[in-house]
Amino acid sequence: MAVMAATKKRRRSEEKPNHAVNLILDHLDDIPLSGGSKDCFQKLAVTINGRTPGPTIYAQQGDTVVVEIGTPWSDGTEGVTQCPIVPGDTFTYKFVVDRAGTYIYHAHYGMQRSAGLNGMIIVSVPDGVSEPFSYDYDQSILLNDWWHKSTYEQAAGLNSVPFVWIGEPQNKIDGRIKWAMNNMSFTLPDTPYLVALKQRLHHVFTQKPAPETYDSKNFDVFGVAKNANATSGNSIYRLKFNSTIDIILQNANTMTANNSETHPWHLHGHDFWVLGYGIGKFDPMNDPKKYNLVDSIMKNTVALHRYGWTALRFRADNPGVWAFHCHIEAHFFMGMGVVFEGVEKVGRLPLSIMGCGETKRLIRH
């Protein structure tokens, strides 16, 4: 997809600075062999301003960033907080960048991020504030999967019987190979959770609570699972506002002997403390005694290493519906994710996030 980006410079004045970006996504591009090809191989990709990654957005801590996206395809955190952007429509994101740092923006529909729809947001510290460290220069590098086949061909392979991909994940559902958490492979509903919960549309997703654990006593993390069959579902975890949530991510062997993969897990809407990590099966009696409760690092993305475990903690103090998933796009596409919910303090929802599933009738009135 091509994007035309127009940026308005921040005003160095007494007024509160703003940063506006217009992104117009209007077609799929063939990356040519000359100049634009990443590996001298022509392929179909999603581009922004005719290139991928897209333009870097520069802002300053405290700025209000307004991003207007127009596309004939789809975008957004589809199925979780909003409907995807429908063909020919536009959507405006408006948010305050409240901390300095380097971040990534990307599509959250299907496998569009891997197709090229991504870029960076670099946020500097406020005027008169010094960074807490010194360095010679700042070089940002954005890493992304880049296959010879298009992501649309790859997505078709992920849903095929037999399975067509570069590796093998963990479970089988109706003959299809999927990833599963606690024996459930996650699927997104047609109606976004946020709208469904606020409008009490309880029939659009499974009301049965998501599984909170697995049979750890009898599970061998170093061997191929004796029963690889799993189920698919879209049940969620309901959190009480301001409660403290502990998560143990446990990695294991895949369906291939002597094989385990690293998974970068990312949480939407919150940061979390990394309390600890280790190799092998998590021991609920002894491993918590080793937690770092003094100066644990705070992140929103963390690696779950091969055959290992990682312990996280966060405060559910941001009302909403938030995805927590592996940030390898093919893995989330195949079910490696969950959703946390706490909507009791969420206010009235804008109509701009509706229009799909059963939200269609809500915008007709």
Solvent accessible surface area in square Angstrom, and as a share of the most:
residue,aa,sasa,rsa
1,M,0,0.00
2,A,15,0.12
3,V,0,0.00
4,M,132,0.59
5,A,31,0.24
6,A,61,0.47
7,T,82,0.47
8,K,113,0.48
9,K,176,0.74
10,R,47,0.17
11,R,94,0.34
12,R,159,0.58
13,S,67,0.43
14,E,180,0.81
15,E,100,0.45
16,K,117,0.49
17,P,32,0.20
18,N,49,0.25
19,H,14,0.06
20,A,31,0.24
21,V,1,0.01
22,N,66,0.34
23,L,6,0.03
24,I,85,0.43
25,L,3,0.01
26,D,69,0.36
27,H,85,0.38
28,L,46,0.23
29,D,23,0.12
30,D,82,0.42
31,I,7,0.03
32,P,64,0.40
33,L,107,0.53
34,S,91,0.59
35,G,89,0.85
36,G,33,0.31
37,S,21,0.13
38,K,108,0.46
39,D,62,0.32
40,C,110,0.66
41,F,86,0.36
42,Q,87,0.39
43,K,12,0.05
44,L,66,0.33
45,A,0,0.00
46,V,0,0.00
47,T,0,0.00
48,I,1,0.00
49,N,66,0.34
50,G,47,0.45
51,R,122,0.44
52,T,13,0.07
53,P,49,0.31
54,G,4,0.04
55,P,17,0.11
56,T,39,0.23
57,I,4,0.02
58,Y,128,0.49
59,A,2,0.01
60,Q,17,0.07
61,Q,62,0.27
62,G,26,0.25
63,D,0,0.00
64,T,15,0.09
65,V,0,0.00
66,V,47,0.27
67,V,11,0.06
68,E,76,0.34
69,I,16,0.08
70,G,9,0.08
71,T,4,0.02
72,P,47,0.30
73,W,106,0.37
74,S,19,0.12
75,D,11,0.06
76,G,6,0.06
77,T,29,0.17
78,E,35,0.16
79,G,1,0.01
80,V,3,0.02
81,T,28,0.16
82,Q,13,0.06
83,C,7,0.04
84,P,25,0.16
85,I,8,0.04
86,V,68,0.39
87,P,102,0.64
88,G,69,0.66
89,D,69,0.36
90,T,78,0.45
91,F,26,0.11
92,T,70,0.41
93,Y,61,0.23
94,K,146,0.62
95,F,76,0.32
96,V,84,0.48
97,V,14,0.08
98,D,96,0.50
99,R,120,0.44
100,A,37,0.29
101,G,29,0.28
102,T,71,0.41
103,Y,77,0.29
104,I,75,0.38
105,Y,39,0.15
106,H,47,0.21
107,A,1,0.01
108,H,29,0.13
109,Y,77,0.29
110,G,39,0.37
111,M,10,0.04
112,Q,9,0.04
113,R,25,0.09
114,S,1,0.01
115,A,1,0.01
116,G,0,0.00
117,L,8,0.04
118,N,2,0.01
119,G,0,0.00
120,M,31,0.14
121,I,18,0.09
122,I,35,0.18
123,V,5,0.03
124,S,47,0.30
125,V,32,0.18
126,P,44,0.27
127,D,98,0.51
128,G,90,0.86
129,V,79,0.46
130,S,101,0.65
131,E,64,0.29
132,P,121,0.76
133,F,131,0.55
134,S,112,0.72
135,Y,112,0.43
136,D,143,0.74
137,Y,165,0.63
138,D,94,0.49
139,Q,125,0.56
140,S,32,0.20
141,I,130,0.66
142,L,37,0.18
143,L,155,0.77
144,N,50,0.26
145,D,56,0.29
146,W,55,0.19
147,W,33,0.11
148,H,99,0.44
149,K,106,0.45
150,S,10,0.07
151,T,3,0.02
152,Y,89,0.34
153,E,97,0.44
154,Q,19,0.08
155,A,20,0.16
156,A,62,0.48
157,G,8,0.08
158,L,0,0.00
159,N,65,0.33
160,S,39,0.25
161,V,91,0.52
162,P,111,0.70
163,F,36,0.15
164,V,79,0.46
165,W,53,0.19
166,I,134,0.68
167,G,28,0.27
168,E,76,0.34
169,P,3,0.02
170,Q,28,0.12
171,N,12,0.06
172,K,83,0.35
173,I,23,0.12
174,D,129,0.67
175,G,47,0.45
176,R,98,0.36
177,I,18,0.09
178,K,34,0.14
179,W,9,0.03
180,A,15,0.12
181,M,44,0.20
182,N,45,0.23
183,N,81,0.42
184,M,21,0.09
185,S,2,0.02
186,F,10,0.04
187,T,61,0.36
188,L,59,0.29
189,P,7,0.05
190,D,121,0.63
191,T,3,0.02
192,P,0,0.00
193,Y,0,0.00
194,L,21,0.10
195,V,0,0.00
196,A,1,0.00
197,L,15,0.07
198,K,64,0.27
199,Q,78,0.35
200,R,184,0.67
201,L,9,0.04
202,H,80,0.36
203,H,127,0.57
204,V,28,0.16
205,F,10,0.04
206,T,63,0.36
207,Q,79,0.35
208,K,150,0.64
209,P,106,0.67
210,A,4,0.03
211,P,46,0.29
212,E,152,0.68
213,T,98,0.57
214,Y,70,0.27
215,D,84,0.44
216,S,40,0.26
217,K,178,0.76
218,N,118,0.60
219,F,56,0.23
220,D,85,0.44
221,V,2,0.01
222,F,110,0.46
223,G,22,0.21
224,V,66,0.38
225,A,27,0.21
226,K,213,0.90
227,N,102,0.53
228,A,20,0.15
229,N,97,0.50
230,A,12,0.10
231,T,86,0.50
232,S,63,0.41
233,G,15,0.15
234,N,25,0.13
235,S,6,0.04
236,I,6,0.03
237,Y,38,0.14
238,R,123,0.45
239,L,30,0.15
240,K,161,0.68
241,F,66,0.28
242,N,78,0.40
243,S,31,0.20
244,T,71,0.41
245,I,29,0.15
246,D,74,0.39
247,I,24,0.12
248,I,66,0.34
249,L,4,0.02
250,Q,36,0.16
251,N,9,0.05
252,A,8,0.07
253,N,2,0.01
254,T,3,0.02
255,M,42,0.19
256,T,55,0.32
257,A,66,0.51
258,N,134,0.69
259,N,44,0.22
260,S,4,0.03
261,E,46,0.21
262,T,57,0.33
263,H,4,0.02
264,P,38,0.24
265,W,3,0.01
266,H,35,0.15
267,L,2,0.01
268,H,31,0.14
269,G,31,0.30
270,H,22,0.10
271,D,37,0.19
272,F,1,0.00
273,W,93,0.33
274,V,16,0.09
275,L,8,0.04
276,G,15,0.14
277,Y,156,0.59
278,G,22,0.21
279,I,126,0.64
280,G,7,0.07
281,K,75,0.32
282,F,27,0.11
283,D,50,0.26
284,P,90,0.57
285,M,146,0.65
286,N,71,0.36
287,D,13,0.06
288,P,47,0.30
289,K,160,0.68
290,K,149,0.63
291,Y,31,0.12
292,N,56,0.29
293,L,117,0.58
294,V,142,0.82
295,D,111,0.57
296,S,23,0.15
297,I,106,0.54
298,M,92,0.41
299,K,80,0.34
300,N,56,0.29
301,T,45,0.26
302,V,16,0.09
303,A,35,0.27
304,L,6,0.03
305,H,90,0.40
306,R,119,0.43
307,Y,27,0.10
308,G,0,0.00
309,W,15,0.05
310,T,2,0.01
311,A,1,0.00
312,L,2,0.01
313,R,67,0.25
314,F,1,0.00
315,R,103,0.38
316,A,9,0.07
317,D,76,0.39
318,N,60,0.31
319,P,43,0.27
320,G,5,0.05
321,V,0,0.00
322,W,55,0.19
323,A,1,0.01
324,F,3,0.01
325,H,5,0.02
326,C,0,0.00
327,H,33,0.15
328,I,53,0.27
329,E,14,0.06
330,A,1,0.01
331,H,13,0.06
332,F,31,0.13
333,F,64,0.27
334,M,4,0.02
335,G,1,0.01
336,M,7,0.03
337,G,0,0.00
338,V,16,0.09
339,V,0,0.00
340,F,15,0.06
341,E,14,0.06
342,G,14,0.13
343,V,17,0.10
344,E,104,0.46
345,K,121,0.51
346,V,28,0.16
347,G,51,0.49
348,R,240,0.88
349,L,19,0.10
350,P,75,0.47
351,L,106,0.53
352,S,75,0.48
353,I,16,0.08
354,M,21,0.09
355,G,20,0.19
356,C,23,0.14
357,G,28,0.27
358,E,62,0.28
359,T,0,0.00
360,K,98,0.41
361,R,105,0.38
362,L,36,0.18
363,I,74,0.38
364,R,178,0.65
365,H,183,0.81
